[in-house]
C-alpha cells in the first residue's frame, strides 16, 4: 500500500510540472506570434506599423527575456533542477522589476505621442488605462509569487497568471485579430486562464483559491478599465501622468 501511494504522488507531480511547462510555452508562443511583424521579424514586414526608439527596443528585449525565462524556469522544475531554478529566480525578480519600470515608461511615452499607441484606434489617454493596470497587477502578482516562493502551488500559479495577464498586447497584434477592439483582446487573454481552471479541477477536484482570486481580479480590472477610461477623472489623471513621460 505504501509503495502504491508513493508512486502516485510523484506521477501526478510530474504531470503537473509538464502542464505548467506547456502553459508557459503557450504564453511564449502567443508573444512571438503577436510581436513577430512589429519586432522579431520586422525586416520581413517593412509596412507593418511598429513603435520605434530606444525605449521601445529595450521594452521588447526585457519583456521577451521574461517570457523566455518563464519557459526555462518551468523546464528546470520539470527536469528536477530546483536549485538552479531558485538561483535564476533572483534574476527573474530583478527582471520583473525592470519590466514594471520600463513598461510603465513606454506606456506613458506612447500615450503622450500624437499618434498614440501603435495600431490602437482609441484615444491614447483613454487607452492608457490598459497598460497601466497591466503593470500594476503584474507587480502585485509577482510580489505575491515571490512571497510564496516556498509554497509551490501558489508560486507557480501566480507566476503563470501574472504572465498571462500581459498577453493582451500580443493578442492585439495577432493576424486576424488586430483591429478587433479591446473587448476581443481581453477575451482572448481570459481564455488562456481556462486551462488552469481545468487543470485545477482535474488534479485537485476543485479550483485552487489562487486561480480563482487572481483571475477574478484581472477580469474585474478589465471591466473597471472599460468603465473609467473615458471619464473626466481618468483622462485628467492620464494627462497628469503623461507629463512625467520621458522623451521618446
C-alpha positions as CSV (number, residue, x, y, z in Angstrom):
1,X,0.0,0.0,0.0
2,X,2.8,2.4,0.9
3,X,4.5,1.8,-2.4
4,X,1.4,2.4,-4.3
5,X,0.8,5.8,-2.6
6,X,4.5,6.7,-3.1
7,X,4.2,6.0,-6.8
8,X,1.0,8.0,-7.4
9,X,2.2,11.3,-5.8
10,X,5.4,11.7,-7.9
11,X,3.5,10.7,-11.1
12,X,0.9,13.4,-10.5
13,X,3.6,15.9,-9.7
14,X,5.4,15.1,-12.9
15,X,2.3,15.6,-14.9
16,X,1.6,18.9,-13.2
17,X,5.1,20.2,-13.9
18,X,4.6,19.3,-17.6
19,X,1.3,21.1,-17.6
20,X,2.9,24.3,-16.3
21,X,5.7,23.9,-18.8
22,X,3.2,23.5,-21.6
23,X,1.3,26.6,-20.5
24,X,4.5,28.6,-20.2
25,X,5.4,27.6,-23.8
26,X,1.9,28.6,-25.0
27,X,2.4,32.0,-23.4
28,X,5.7,32.5,-25.2
29,X,4.1,31.3,-28.5
30,X,1.4,34.0,-28.2
31,X,4.0,36.6,-27.6
32,X,6.2,35.5,-30.5
33,X,3.3,35.5,-32.9
34,X,1.9,38.8,-31.7
35,X,5.1,40.7,-32.0
36,X,6.7,38.9,-34.9
37,X,5.7,41.5,-37.5
38,X,6.5,44.6,-35.5
39,X,9.5,43.4,-33.6
40,X,11.1,40.0,-34.1
41,X,10.7,39.8,-37.8
42,X,10.4,43.5,-38.5
43,X,12.7,43.3,-41.6
44,X,10.3,40.9,-43.3
45,X,7.3,43.3,-42.7
46,X,8.5,46.8,-43.5
47,X,5.0,48.1,-44.0
48,X,3.8,46.9,-40.5
49,X,3.4,49.8,-38.1
50,X,5.7,49.5,-35.1
51,X,6.9,51.6,-32.2
52,X,10.4,53.0,-32.7
53,X,13.0,54.3,-30.4
54,X,15.5,53.0,-27.9
55,X,12.9,52.8,-25.1
56,X,10.7,50.5,-27.1
57,X,13.5,48.3,-28.2
58,X,14.6,47.9,-24.5
59,X,11.0,47.3,-23.6
60,X,10.8,44.5,-26.2
61,X,14.0,42.9,-25.1
62,X,13.2,42.9,-21.4
63,X,9.7,41.5,-21.9
64,X,11.0,38.9,-24.3
65,X,13.6,37.8,-21.7
66,X,10.8,37.4,-19.2
67,X,8.7,35.1,-21.3
68,X,11.7,33.0,-22.3
69,X,12.7,32.8,-18.6
70,X,9.2,31.7,-17.8
71,X,9.7,28.6,-20.0
72,X,13.2,28.0,-18.8
73,X,12.1,28.1,-15.2
74,X,9.3,25.7,-15.8
75,X,11.6,23.4,-17.8
76,X,14.1,23.4,-14.9
77,X,11.4,22.3,-12.4
78,X,10.2,19.7,-14.8
79,X,13.7,18.2,-15.0
80,X,14.2,18.4,-11.3
81,X,16.8,21.1,-11.3
82,X,15.3,23.0,-8.4
83,X,18.4,24.7,-7.1
84,X,19.2,26.3,-10.5
85,X,15.6,27.4,-10.7
86,X,15.9,29.1,-7.4
87,X,19.2,30.9,-8.4
88,X,17.6,32.1,-11.6
89,X,14.6,33.3,-9.6
90,X,16.8,36.1,-8.2
91,X,17.4,37.3,-11.8
92,X,13.7,36.9,-12.5
93,X,12.7,39.1,-9.6
94,X,15.1,41.9,-10.9
95,X,13.8,41.4,-14.4
96,X,10.2,41.7,-13.3
97,X,11.0,45.0,-11.5
98,X,12.7,46.3,-14.7
99,X,9.6,45.3,-16.7
100,X,7.3,47.4,-14.5
101,X,9.6,50.4,-14.7
102,X,10.2,50.2,-18.5
103,X,6.7,49.0,-19.3
104,X,5.2,52.0,-17.4
105,X,7.6,54.4,-19.0
106,X,6.8,53.1,-22.5
107,X,3.1,53.3,-21.9
108,X,3.4,57.0,-20.8
109,X,5.5,57.8,-23.8
110,X,3.1,56.1,-26.2
111,X,0.1,57.9,-24.6
112,X,2.0,61.2,-24.9
113,X,2.6,60.9,-28.7
114,X,0.2,62.4,-31.2
115,X,0.0,59.0,-32.9
116,X,-0.8,57.3,-29.6
117,X,-0.4,53.5,-29.3
118,X,0.6,51.6,-32.3
119,X,-2.4,50.0,-34.1
120,X,-4.9,51.1,-31.4
121,X,-7.8,53.2,-32.7
122,X,-8.6,54.5,-29.3
123,X,-7.6,58.0,-27.9
124,X,-4.2,57.4,-26.2
125,X,-5.1,58.9,-22.9
126,X,-8.1,56.7,-22.7
127,X,-6.3,53.6,-23.8
128,X,-3.5,54.3,-21.2
129,X,-5.8,52.6,-18.6
130,X,-5.0,49.2,-20.2
131,X,-1.2,49.1,-19.9
132,X,-1.0,51.0,-16.6
133,X,-3.4,48.5,-15.0
134,X,-1.4,45.6,-16.6
135,X,1.8,46.9,-15.0
136,X,0.2,47.4,-11.6
137,X,-1.4,43.9,-11.5
138,X,1.8,42.3,-12.8
139,X,3.8,44.0,-10.0
140,X,1.3,42.8,-7.3
141,X,1.1,39.2,-8.6
142,X,4.9,38.8,-8.9
143,X,5.3,40.2,-5.4
144,X,2.9,37.6,-4.1
145,X,4.6,34.9,-6.1
146,X,8.0,35.8,-4.6
147,X,6.5,36.0,-1.1
148,X,5.1,32.4,-1.6
149,X,8.1,31.0,-3.4
150,X,8.3,28.2,-0.8
151,X,4.7,27.3,-1.5
152,X,4.9,25.8,-5.0
153,X,1.1,25.6,-5.7
154,X,0.7,29.3,-5.1
155,X,4.0,30.4,-6.5
156,X,3.7,28.7,-9.9
157,X,0.1,29.8,-10.4
158,X,0.9,33.4,-9.6
159,X,3.9,33.4,-11.9
160,X,1.8,31.9,-14.8
161,X,-1.2,34.1,-14.2
162,X,0.9,37.2,-13.9
163,X,2.5,36.4,-17.3
164,X,-0.8,35.5,-19.0
165,X,-2.2,38.9,-17.8
166,X,0.3,40.6,-20.1
167,X,-0.9,38.9,-23.3
168,X,-3.5,41.5,-24.2
169,X,-0.9,43.5,-26.2
170,X,0.3,40.4,-28.0
171,X,-3.2,39.3,-29.0
172,X,-3.9,42.8,-30.2
173,X,-1.2,42.3,-32.9
174,X,-2.2,38.7,-33.9
175,X,-3.1,38.2,-37.6
176,X,-6.9,38.2,-37.9
177,X,-7.3,39.8,-34.5
178,X,-5.5,43.1,-35.0
179,X,-8.0,46.0,-35.0
180,X,-10.8,43.9,-33.4
181,X,-11.0,46.0,-30.3
182,X,-10.2,45.9,-26.6
183,X,-13.1,43.5,-25.8
184,X,-11.7,40.9,-28.1
185,X,-8.1,41.3,-26.8
186,X,-9.3,40.9,-23.2
187,X,-11.5,37.9,-24.2
188,X,-8.6,36.1,-25.8
189,X,-6.4,36.8,-22.8
190,X,-9.1,35.5,-20.4
191,X,-9.4,32.3,-22.5
192,X,-5.9,31.4,-21.6
193,X,-6.9,31.1,-17.9
194,X,-9.4,28.3,-18.8
195,X,-6.7,25.5,-19.0
196,X,-5.6,26.5,-15.5
197,X,-9.1,26.1,-14.1
198,X,-9.5,22.8,-16.0
199,X,-6.2,21.5,-14.5
200,X,-7.2,22.6,-11.0
201,X,-10.4,20.7,-11.4
202,X,-8.8,17.6,-12.8
203,X,-5.9,17.4,-10.4
204,X,-7.4,18.8,-7.2
205,X,-11.0,18.2,-7.6
206,X,-11.7,21.9,-7.1
207,X,-10.5,25.3,-8.2
208,X,-7.4,26.5,-6.4
209,X,-8.1,29.7,-4.4
210,X,-5.2,31.4,-6.1
211,X,-6.5,30.7,-9.6
212,X,-10.0,32.0,-8.6
213,X,-8.8,35.2,-6.8
214,X,-6.1,36.2,-9.3
215,X,-8.2,35.7,-12.4
216,X,-11.3,37.3,-10.8
217,X,-9.1,40.3,-10.0
218,X,-7.9,40.6,-13.6
219,X,-11.4,40.3,-15.1
220,X,-12.7,42.9,-12.6
221,X,-9.8,45.2,-13.6
222,X,-10.8,44.8,-17.2
223,X,-14.3,45.8,-16.5
224,X,-13.1,48.8,-14.4
225,X,-10.8,49.9,-17.2
226,X,-13.6,49.9,-19.7
227,X,-15.8,51.8,-17.3
228,X,-13.4,54.6,-16.2
229,X,-11.1,55.1,-19.2
230,X,-13.4,57.7,-20.8
231,X,-14.3,59.5,-17.6
232,X,-13.0,63.1,-16.8
233,X,-11.4,61.7,-13.7
234,X,-9.3,59.1,-15.7
235,X,-8.5,61.5,-18.5
236,X,-7.3,64.1,-16.1
237,X,-5.1,61.6,-14.3
238,X,-3.7,60.3,-17.6
239,X,-2.9,63.8,-18.7
240,X,-1.1,64.4,-15.4
241,X,0.8,61.1,-15.6
242,X,2.0,61.7,-19.1
243,X,3.5,65.0,-18.1
244,X,6.2,62.8,-16.4
245,X,6.8,60.8,-19.6
246,X,10.5,60.5,-20.6
247,X,11.4,61.8,-24.1
248,X,10.7,59.2,-26.9
